[in-house]
Amino acid sequence: MEGVAAIFATAVPKMALLVLPATAPVERAVHDLRALGINAFGLDFQSSDRRNAYLTRGNLAGTEENPALVVATTASLRGIDLPDLSHVFIWGVVDANSYVHASGRVGRFGRRGRVVSVLQDERRQRDRYVRLLKSMGLIPTKFYRL
């Protein structure tokens, strides 16, 4: 989470999205990110904590003074349009379909954006992810080790 927080703090102008695996606890990620000083909100329709279920554009709006990091699972982000979104962080290796849907949240309607894949088991996950991206005709541009 520290790596995501560092990139978010230095590169995101208004809003970013952190995409977690379908079974990951959104509330825990939001808690951890807030502890790091990040303005994080959960997009979790199953959440019992209604403070983390932000469903309207007004609740999700980040500002240049206080950018927002929306945390969601691959299962809960389909069809969501966040116009101010500039970055999507994808946590772990996902399948091609989930990658397309997650990365498709940024750069919509001619806007520019970046997709950052966050991998924990560097070597094995990186090799698997590079194969996945190449199978979709994509080439990763940079690797960072945090």
C-alpha positions in Angstrom: 0.0 0.0 0.0 2.9 2.3 0.7 3.9 2.2 -3.0 0.4 3.1 -4.2 0.2 5.9 -1.6 3.6 7.3 -2.8 2.6 7.3 -6.5 -0.8 8.7 -5.7 0.6 11.5 -3.6 3.1 12.6 -6.2 1.3 12.0 -9.5 -2.5 12.2 -9.2 -4.0 15.6 -9.8 -7.6 14.9 -8.6 -8.7 11.3 -8.6 -7.4 7.7 -8.9 -8.9 4.3 -8.6 -7.3 1.3 -6.8 -8.7 -2.0 -8.1 -8.4 -5.0 -5.7 -9.1 -8.6 -6.4 -12.8 -9.6 -6.1 -12.4 -11.1 -2.7 -10.2 -8.4 -1.1 -11.5 -6.4 1.8 -12.1 -2.9 0.5 -12.7 -1.5 4.0 -9.3 -2.7 5.2 -7.5 -1.1 2.2 -9.3 2.2 2.8 -8.3 2.1 6.5 -4.7 1.4 5.6 -4.6 4.1 3.0 -6.2 6.7 5.4 -3.5 5.7 8.0 -1.0 6.7 5.3 -2.7 10.1 4.9 -4.5 9.3 1.7 -8.0 10.6 1.0 -9.4 7.1 0.3 -13.0 6.1 -0.2 -14.4 2.6 -0.7 -16.7 1.7 -3.5 -18.2 -1.4 -1.9 -21.9 -2.1 -2.5 -21.8 -5.0 0.0 -20.2 -2.9 2.8 -21.9 -2.8 6.2 -20.0 0.5 6.8 -22.1 3.0 4.8 -19.4 5.7 5.2 -17.3 3.8 2.7 -20.1 3.3 0.2 -19.9 6.4 -2.0 -22.3 6.1 -4.8 -22.7 9.6 -6.2 -20.4 11.7 -8.2 -20.4 14.4 -5.6 -19.1 12.1 -2.9 -16.3 10.9 -5.2 -15.1 14.2 -6.4 -11.4 14.9 -5.6 -9.9 18.3 -5.8 -6.4 19.5 -6.6 -5.9 20.4 -3.0 -7.3 17.0 -1.8 -7.2 14.3 -4.5 -9.4 11.2 -3.9 -8.4 7.6 -4.2 -11.4 5.4 -4.8 -10.9 1.7 -3.8 -13.0 -1.0 -5.5 -12.9 -4.6 -6.4 -12.9 -5.9 -9.9 -16.5 -7.1 -9.3 -17.8 -3.7 -8.3 -16.4 -1.3 -10.9 -18.0 -2.3 -14.2 -19.9 0.5 -15.9 -18.6 3.2 -13.5 -17.5 6.5 -15.2 -15.4 8.9 -13.1 -14.6 11.8 -15.4 -11.7 13.2 -13.2 -9.9 9.9 -13.1 -6.3 10.1 -14.2 -4.8 6.9 -12.8 -5.9 3.3 -12.2 -3.9 1.1 -9.9 -4.5 -2.6 -10.4 -3.4 -4.7 -7.3 -2.0 -8.1 -8.3 -2.4 -10.1 -11.5 -5.9 -10.2 -13.0 -7.3 -12.0 -16.0 -7.5 -10.2 -19.4 -11.2 -9.4 -19.0 -10.7 -7.8 -15.6 -7.7 -5.9 -16.8 -9.6 -4.5 -19.8 -12.6 -3.4 -17.6 -10.4 -1.9 -14.9 -8.1 0.0 -17.3 -11.1 1.1 -19.2 -12.1 3.3 -16.3 -9.3 5.8 -17.2 -8.7 7.5 -20.5 -12.4 7.5 -21.5 -13.8 9.8 -24.2 -10.4 10.9 -25.4 -9.0 11.8 -22.0 -5.5 10.6 -21.1 -4.7 8.4 -18.2 -2.3 5.8 -16.8 -2.7 2.3 -15.6 -0.3 1.1 -12.9 -0.1 -2.6 -12.0 1.1 -3.3 -8.5 2.7 -6.7 -8.1 3.9 -8.2 -4.8 5.8 -11.4 -5.9 8.0 -9.4 -8.3 9.6 -12.0 -10.6 6.8 -14.6 -11.0 3.9 -12.0 -11.2 5.8 -9.8 -13.5 6.5 -12.6 -16.0 2.8 -13.6 -15.9 1.7 -10.0 -16.3 4.0 -9.3 -19.2 2.6 -12.4 -21.0 -1.0 -11.3 -20.2 -0.3 -7.8 -21.6 1.4 -9.1 -24.7 -1.5 -11.4 -25.4 -3.7 -8.3 -25.5 -1.3 -6.5 -27.8 0.0 -4.2 -25.0 3.6 -3.5 -24.0 4.4 -2.2 -20.4 6.4 1.0 -20.5 8.1 1.1 -17.2 8.9 -1.1 -14.2 9.5 0.4 -10.7 10.7 -1.5 -7.7 9.4 0.0 -4.5 
